[in-house]
Amino acid sequence: EPARGGGSVVHVGDALLGVGDGVAASPPEDADRDAAVVPGAARSGLAEAIEDAGIVPHEGLVLDSDPAGRSLAWAVRYVLSIRTNVVIILASALGYFYVAGMQTFAIVFVRGRFDVSQSLATLMLVGVGAAVIAGTLASGQVSDRLIGRGHVTSRPLVGGVSLLLAVAFLLPGFGLSSVVVAIPLLLLGAAALGAINPPLDAARLDIMHSRLWGRAESVRNFFQTLLKSGSPLAFGWLSTVLAPPGPADNLAQGGGAVGLTRAFLVLLSVLVVGGLVLLVARRTYPRDVATAMASEAATSR
């Protein structure tokens, strides 16, 4: 029985603890002891798809020793040498940048753009939150099912398509002044934004040795926090720059939401960039997964 914690492996042929009898079962003599269960990818069936496709790892990135004891500086260099990881960090950071700006100015935008009360604007944002949850639940299931059918690159694909769909829905949603027509589009855009995270979160584990997950997340959160912290300032400054001339109180509200509307539309470009780089990452993702699998197998012996 493997030790707890998620980092252990059981080689085929190792002694197994009998269920209920407390004794070890003898392994078959001809068992293949080189086969190992790899954390992360194997649990989702991705390892089998990678092997069936004959994907070979990057030999220079395959770890031959346990990385748990390596320094933080070494870990940062290593996780940033994995190309798919860099793309995922960039795409997710851009997505969080946009979402942070929307969250900051959502009430001001909805009230100014659609001329509704504070209570109605808040109620509309509750609907947006529900749409985000729906998108989050749907995308993880979709990407897992696609992997089960042998589509190795489904996770970066679903993430990239979700970002581009968010742009496709939000672009007309922000441009329309009719609340009846705009709100369904904004809800669909919110669902697409929510759909980004599950496949990317899973992909980050697929391409990383299990004993580097914590430090890899530290690197990702560092860049993500940098962009998120500057997002409200960027949205607010751009909305003021793009607002039409008017009284000071009008400018304080983003030009009656005109400035905010223009800022939201212009900054949709960051989501386009994120979606496109994720689609490009489909080329590097399979080999990076194979590299993580090879590293797990090499360090488990």
N, C-alpha and C positions, 0 to 999 in steps of 0.2 A: 504494500500500500504506500503511495507516495506521501511525502511530507506535505503538510498544509502550506498554503501561501501562493499557490499558482505557478511557481517556477519549477516544479519537479516534473520529471518525465518517467514513464514506465516503458522500458524496452520490451518489445515482444519477446517472450520466452523467460522473462524474469519470474521469480516466485510470486504467486498471487495469494492473498489471504482468502481462505475459504469463507464463504458467507455462512455465518451462524455456527461454524464448528471450531473457529479459533486456530486452525492449522493451515500451514502453507501448502498450496497445491503444487505438485511437481510440474514443471514446464515440459513441453514436448522437446525431445532431444534435437530435432531438426528445425527448431524455431529460428527465425531470422532475428539475431540479436542486434543487427545494425539498424533495424527500423525503429523509429521513435515517434512518440506523439509530441507534436510541437505546439506550444501555447499560442493563443491568438488565432492564427490563420487556420490551423487544423480544426478548431472548434466550429468554424463557420463553413467548413467544407472547401475553403479556398485553397488549402494545401493540395488537395486531390486534383483540383482544376489546374493548378500550376504544374504539378507533376505530369498530368495527362497532356498538357500543352508542350512539354519539353522545355520549359523556361530554365535557363541557366543563370546562376547568380553572378554578381560582380565579385570576382575572386579577390580583388584588392580590399573589399569591404567586409569580407567574411571574417568574423571574430574567431580566434582559436583559443581564447582564454576567457574566463568569467570577467565581464566588465564591471561587476559590482564594486570592486575595490579601486577602480581607476578614478583619477581626479575629475573634478567638475570641468576644468579647462579641457581635458581630453574629451570628455563626454560631449561638451558643446561643439567642439570641432567635428566629432564623429557624426552627431545627429544633423549637423548642417552640411555634411558631405553627402548625405542621402538626398538626391535631387527631388524625389517625390515629396519628401518631408518639407523641403524648402517651399515648394509650390503650395502645399497644403497650408503651411504657416501663413504664406502671403494671402491666399484666397480667403481663409477663415478670418484673418485680421482685417481684411478689407470689408468682409461681410459684417463683422462686429462694429467696425468704424461707422458704417452706414446706419446700422440698427441703433447704435448709441445716439447718433444725431437725430434720428426720427423720434426716439423715445423722449429726448430732451424737449423738442419743440412740437410734439404731436398735438397737445391740447391747443396751443396757440394757432397752429396750422388749421386744425379742423374748425375752430371757432371763426377764424378770419376768412377761411376759404369758403365755408358753407353757411356762414351766418347762423350758427346754432348756439344754444345755451351751453353753459358749463356742464350741467348735468347730462344733457344729451350727448355732448362731445365725450364725456367720460364713459357713458354707456356704449358709444360706438367703439371706444378703445377696448372695452371688455370683449366685444365681438372680434376685434383684431387679435386679442390674446388667444381666444378660442381657435381662431384660424391658424395661428402659429402652432398650437398644440396639435391640431389635426395634421398639419404638414409634417411635423416632427414624427408622429406615429406612423404616417404613411410611408415616408421615404426609407426608413430603416427596413421595413418589410419588403419594399420593392427591391432594394439593393440585395438583400439576402436571397430573395427568390431568383433574381437574375444570376447570382453566383451559383445557386443550386442547379441552374440550367447550363452552367459552364461558361458564363460570361465573366471572364476574369476581371475585366476593368470596370465592372458595374459601379463600384463605389465612387471613384473620381468622376465617372460619367454622370451618375445621378446628382452628385454635388454640383458639377458644372452646369448641367441642364437646369437645375433648380435655380441657380443664380441668374441665368439668362431668362428663365421664365418669370422670375421676380421683376426683372427689368421690363419685360413685355407687358406685364399687368400694371405695374406702377406708373409707367410712362403715360398712358392715357388716363389712368386714375388720378394722377396729380394734375393733369392738364384740364380735366373737366370741372365745371362749376356746379353741375347738377348733382346733388347728394344722392339721389335715387340711382343714377347711373354710375357714379364714381365709387360708391361704397362697395358694391360687389367686386369691382376690379381691385380695389385696395385690399379687400379681404383675401382674394386669390393671391395677390402679391405677398401678403403677410404669410400665407400658407407656404408659398414657395420659399420665402426666407427661412421659415422654420424647418423646411425640408433639407436645408444645407447641412446641418450639424450631424445627424446620425451617421450618414455614410462617411463623412470626413473623420469623425471620431473613431469609427471602426478602422478606417484606412490607416490612421496614425499608428494603431496597434499592429496592424498587419505588416508594416514595413520596419518595425523596430524590435530589437532584442528585448525580451521581457524584463531583463534586469536594467534596462535603460529607460523604461516607460516614465518613471517619475522625473528624471532629469530632462527627458525629451519634452514632457509637458511644461516643465519650468521654462525652457527656452521658448516654447510656443506662447505661453502666457506672458512672458516678458514683452515680446513684440506685439502681441494682441493688446496688452494694457497700454503700451505706448500710443498706439493708434486710437484706442477708445478714449483715452484721457484727453486727447486733442480734438476729438470729434465735435463736441458742443461748441468749442471756440471756432472751429472751421465753418460749421453750419451757420452759426450766428453772424460771424464776420461776413460770409458770402451773402447771406440774406440781406444784410444792410447795404452791401456794395451793389447788389442787383435790384434793390427796392427803388421804385419810382420816386421822384422828388415829392415832398409833402410835409405836413406839419410834423413836429418832433414826436408827438404821441403816436402818429401813424407809422413813422419809421421804427418806433420801438416795438411795434407788433409786426415787423417784417414787411412794412408797406401794405398793411391790410391783407397779409398773407401772400401778397404778390412776390415780395422778396424771398420768402420762405419757399414758395412754390418753385421759383426759378432755381433756388439753391438745391432743393430736392431733385429737380430734373437734371441739373448739371452734374451733381455728384452721383447720379446713377451710373456714370461712367466707371466708377471704381468697381461696381458690381459686374459690369461688362468685362473689365480686365480680369477679375477673379474667376468668372465663368470660363473665359477663354483659356486661361493658364491651366485650369483644371482639366479641360478637354485635352490640352497638350500633354498633361501628366499621364494620360492613358498610355503613352509610349514608354515611360520609365517605371510605372507602377509594378508591372509583373516581375521584372528583374529585381526590383527592390524587395518585393515580397519573397522571392526565391532566395535572396541574400539573407534576409532575416531568418528564414527557415533553415538555411545552411548553418548560420551562426548558432542557432538554438541546438541543432544536432551536434555541432562540433564541440560546444561547451558543456554538453550534458553528459559526456562520457568521463 
